[in-house]
Amino acid sequence: MKVAQTASDFALKDSDGNDWQLSDHRGRTVVLIFYPADNSPVCTAQLCSVRDHWTEYKATGAEVVGISTDSVESHKGFAEKNTLPLKLLSDPDRKVSEMYGMKSWLPGRSARGVVVIDKEGKIAYHKVQAVSLFRPADEDVLAAIRKVN
């Protein structure tokens, strides 16, 4: 998937076991935050940083979700342990991660990256972290969201 392309629809389970479908959020900016694993040091720092900047994310009006290959149960524990305000979606077979170009060199994992989808369902921002040890800067993600709002 590339910038200006229509985002492919998908449905994944959230940490409560409920279905979350991209097309249900058409008309709203959607941010997909892909990360390799719950409870790993860099991923925990990344998602806790989103939590710490949540007021700014919420002010954009965007629907912000995290996606990794971890299970629904793992997401539930990770979100509760770290008081994460965003929904975490389980992509156990990596279909969505690979669909959005987030293929990782780590077996069974997603790459670290961010996709911003505009209100019309087009990809407005797509960035894969070249080195997964570095997390995306919240300022960069927020700027990408504001640019399409």
C-alpha positions in Angstrom: 0.0 0.0 0.0 1.3 3.4 -0.9 0.3 7.0 -0.3 -2.8 8.1 -2.3 -4.0 4.5 -2.7 -7.3 3.4 -1.3 -6.7 1.6 2.0 -7.6 -2.1 1.9 -10.4 -3.0 4.3 -9.8 -5.5 7.0 -11.3 -6.8 10.3 -9.3 -7.8 13.3 -10.2 -8.6 16.9 -9.5 -6.0 19.6 -8.3 -6.8 23.1 -11.9 -7.4 24.3 -12.4 -9.9 21.5 -14.7 -7.6 19.5 -14.4 -7.1 15.7 -12.8 -3.9 14.6 -13.3 -3.2 10.9 -11.6 -0.4 9.0 -14.6 0.4 6.7 -16.7 1.1 9.8 -14.5 4.2 10.4 -14.9 5.8 6.9 -15.4 9.5 7.2 -12.9 9.7 10.0 -9.1 9.8 9.9 -7.7 6.5 11.0 -4.1 5.9 12.3 -2.7 2.4 12.3 0.3 2.0 14.6 2.1 -1.2 13.8 4.5 -2.6 16.3 6.4 -5.9 16.8 5.4 -7.2 20.2 3.5 -6.5 23.5 5.7 -6.1 26.5 9.0 -5.6 24.6 11.1 -2.6 25.8 10.8 -0.5 22.6 7.2 -1.3 22.0 6.2 -0.6 25.5 8.0 2.8 25.3 6.3 3.5 22.0 2.7 2.7 23.1 3.3 4.5 26.5 4.4 7.5 24.6 1.2 7.5 22.6 -0.6 7.2 26.0 1.3 10.1 27.4 0.4 12.2 24.3 -3.2 10.9 24.2 -4.8 14.3 24.7 -3.0 15.5 21.6 -4.0 12.4 19.6 -7.6 12.7 20.8 -7.8 16.4 19.9 -7.2 15.5 16.2 -10.4 13.5 16.1 -8.6 10.5 14.6 -9.3 6.9 15.5 -5.9 5.6 16.6 -5.3 1.8 16.9 -2.2 -0.3 17.6 -1.7 -3.5 15.6 0.7 -6.4 16.3 0.7 -10.1 15.8 0.2 -10.8 19.5 -3.0 -12.5 20.7 -6.2 -10.8 22.0 -5.3 -12.0 25.5 -1.8 -10.6 25.3 -3.1 -7.3 24.1 -5.6 -7.2 27.0 -2.9 -7.7 29.6 -0.5 -5.3 27.9 -3.2 -2.6 27.7 -4.3 -3.0 31.3 -0.7 -3.2 32.7 0.2 0.1 30.9 -3.2 1.9 31.0 -3.2 2.2 27.3 -6.2 4.3 25.9 -6.0 3.1 22.3 -7.5 -0.1 21.0 -5.0 -2.9 20.3 -5.8 -5.2 17.3 -4.6 -8.7 17.0 -3.1 -9.7 13.6 -1.9 -13.2 14.4 -1.3 -14.4 10.8 0.3 -11.1 9.7 -2.1 -10.6 6.8 -2.9 -7.0 7.7 0.7 -6.2 8.5 1.9 -7.6 5.2 -1.0 -6.0 3.3 0.2 -2.6 4.6 3.9 -3.2 3.9 4.8 -3.9 7.5 6.7 -7.1 6.9 9.3 -7.6 9.6 12.6 -9.4 9.5 11.6 -10.8 12.9 9.8 -14.2 12.3 6.1 -14.0 13.1 6.1 -10.3 13.8 5.0 -7.0 12.3 7.5 -4.3 11.4 7.2 -1.0 13.3 5.4 1.7 11.3 2.5 4.1 11.0 -0.2 4.5 8.4 -2.6 7.5 8.4 -5.8 7.0 6.3 -7.8 10.1 5.4 -11.5 10.5 5.8 -12.1 9.3 2.2 -10.2 6.1 2.9 -7.0 7.0 1.1 -3.5 6.5 2.5 -2.2 9.9 3.4 1.0 8.8 5.3 2.9 5.6 5.3 6.2 5.1 7.1 8.0 1.9 8.0 10.8 2.3 10.5 14.0 1.1 8.8 15.4 0.0 12.1 12.8 -1.4 14.4 14.7 -0.4 17.5 13.6 3.2 16.9 10.0 4.2 17.5 8.2 6.8 15.5 8.2 10.2 17.1 4.7 11.3 18.3 5.3 14.8 16.9 5.8 13.3 13.4 2.7 11.1 13.6 0.6 14.0 15.0 1.8 16.3 12.2 0.8 13.7 9.6 -2.7 13.5 11.2 -3.1 17.2 11.3 -2.0 17.5 7.7 -5.0 15.4 6.5 -7.6 16.8 9.0 
